[in-house]
Amino acid sequence: HRSNGPLVVAAVAAPRYVDELIEAVKAGTVERWRARFRSVGALVMDDVQLLAGRKRTQEEFLLLFSALVGARKPVVLSSDRAPGDIPDLDPRLRSRFEGGIVVPIQPPDYPMRERLVARHLAAAGRDANPPLIAALAALAVQSAREIAGTVNRLGAAADAAGCLLTEPFVRSALGQERVPVAPA
């Protein structure tokens, strides 16, 4: 349920949340920091596993989480693992996370890897030719983030070698005589 006006959604990566809390503590503005997050209509946090092992941050997040859920505001969290697999996570947070809907995200399929590779190549200003896209998309990866890392690493290696990022360069850099063939 929403009052008049636009829905304000806070989208924040866990490291930024931690950094902002540290700055608020140093500046003596924790109450203002808390009020900002509690005033949102919804919260989306990425990499929530990075809160693990941070006692003060977990305490603050538990208070925020409870306040938002108590006000019937949506909270969406992403993590690279299930709540039960996050070491050093406060048991109260683990319990609340597991009480929600936990949805595993599957690795991207080949067509999605092609689109992601093409997007990352274009964003890096590199030639997104079909053989290169096919070579990179054929690599086994577990996430979109891994695709970005692979494109960036291989692009940096090509730059360091003073050559273009091409399908033969990818094959050579990965020590493969042949890059895996894309699925039919």
Secondary structure, 3 states (H helix, E strand, C coil): CCCCCCCCEEEEEHHHHHHHHHHHHHHCCHHHHHHHHHCCCEEEEECHHHHCCCHHHHHHHHHHHHHHHHCCCCEEECCCCCHHHCCCCCHHHHHHHHCCCCCCCCCCCHHHHHHHHHHHHHHCCCCCCHHHHHHHHCCCCCCHHHHHHHHHHHHHHHHHHCCCCCHHHHHHHCCCCCCCCCCC
